[in-house]
Amino acid sequence: MRVIDQDGNNLGEISKSEALSKAIEAGLDLIEIAPLAKPPVAKILDFKKFLYEESKREQAARKNAREVELKEIWLSPRIAEHDLNVRLKRAEEFLEDGDKIMFRVKFRGREMAHTELGFQLLNKIFETMGEKITVERDPKMEGRSITVIIGKGKGGQNHEES
């Protein structure tokens, strides 16, 4: 097995018993790092200290990580221009915060006869927001509403007209 000492120096390929005796001599543990490698790689180190440092790294990663939320914005197929602009501005704020947005165009009563108005509204939103968004899930009819999920755009993927 290939052995690395506590200072990070490669001791080369030595037998398991010889590596174990070197670890005991140093007062440390022998830990197999890459058992599937040819030859397997082991490291001489203090295992408790290693676990402590590992938990600190995980805590730091969790501290800096932010959970992405799915925000829902309801629209009507007959929404006024100003109301749409207000909702789009709010959507941009959500995207800046790193959240994803579900636009839901809700139909009431006889509006169900003209679902194409909902798809036209969503296409208008896609054109208005342009490169700022990426379509995560294409517009889809679900009961009495059309839903689409968008995320922050990366400039590469954009939505084509449905």
N, C-alpha and C positions, 0 to 999 in steps of 0.2 A: 504494500500500500504506500501511496505517496503521503508524506507527513510534512506539515508546516508547524514550526514552533511558535511560541507565544509572541515573539517579536515579528512574525510574518516571514521569517526566512524559510526557504524550502530545504528540508533535510534530505530530500530525494526519496527513492523507493527503498523502504526497509520493511522488515517483517513486522507482523502485528505485535508479537511479544517484545521485540526490541523497542517499538514505538511506545508500548505501554510502560516499559521500564524507564524510558526517558521522561514520560509524563509523571510517573511516581517520583522520580529523582527530582523533578522541578516542583513537586508538590501541587501539581495541577491535574486536570482531567484530559483524557483523550476522546475527542468527539469526531464521529464520522460525519463529514460535511456533504460529500457527494458519493453515496454508496454505489450508484449506477455507472460512475466514470470508470474508464479503463486506464490505469489501475484506480481503485477507490481512493478518495482523498480524505484524510483525517487531519485534525488540528489540535494542538496542545493548548488548552486555555482553561481559565476558571469558569466552570459551567454556571454557577450561581450569578457571577458578575455578567456573563453573557446573557442570561435570561433577564436580568435587571435592565441592561442596556437595550435589549430587544423590546421590552415592555415600554420603556421610555420613548423609543422611536415610534411605536404604535400609537401611544398617547398623543405625541406631537402630530402625527399624521391625522388622527381623528379630530384634533383641535382645529387644524387648518381646513379640514374637509367641510363642505357644506352640502346638505341634502337638497337635491333638486325637487321643487314642488311643481305640481301641475295646477295651474290657475285656469279657471273657466270663465269665459266671457260670453254672455248671452246676447244674441242679436235677433232682430226681426227682419223678415225679407223686405219690409217697407220702412226701414230705419231712415231717419232724416240724415242729411249730409253732415251736419254739425255733430249730431249724436255719434255717428260713425267715427268722425275725427277724434272725438273725446275718447272713445273706446280704443282706437288705434294708438293714441298717445299713451294710454294706460298700459296697453299691451307692450309697447316699446320699453316702458319702465320695468315691467315684469321680466322682459328679455335681458335688460341690462343687469338685473339682479341675478340672472342665471337660471330663471325658472322657465318651464315650458308652458305653453298656452293651448287650451282647448277652446276653439271658437265653436259655439253651438248656435245654429240658426233655427229658431223655434217657429213652427207653423201652427196657426190656430184656425179652426173652422175651414172656410173655403180656400184659405191660402194653400191647402194641401193639393189643390188642383194645379198650382203653379210652382212646383218645387224647383223649376229651372231658375226662378228668381233668386233662390238661395244659393245655387251654384254660381250664378252671375255675381252675387254679392261677394262670395268667397274669392272669386277670380279678381274682383276689384281690389280686395284686401291684398292679395298676392302681388298685384301690380303696384299698389301704393307702397307696400313695405319692401318690395324688391329684394335686394341682396341682403337685407337685414335678417331675413328669415330662411329657415330650412324646413321643408314639410316633412314631419316625422311620420305621419299617417295621412294618407290621401282622404279627401272629403268622402263621407259615406253616410247614406241615409240610415238612421236608426229610429224607427217609430215615427214620431211626428217632428223629428229634427234631423239636421245634417250636422255632423261633427267632423272636425279636422284638428289634428294636433301639430303645432309648429314649435320649433326651437330656434335658438339663435343661429343666424346664418354664418357660414364660413366662406361664402363667396363662390363655392364650387357647385353645389347642388341647388337647383332651383325648381320651382313647380311649373309644369307645363299645363296648359289649359285643359280642363276636363270636358 
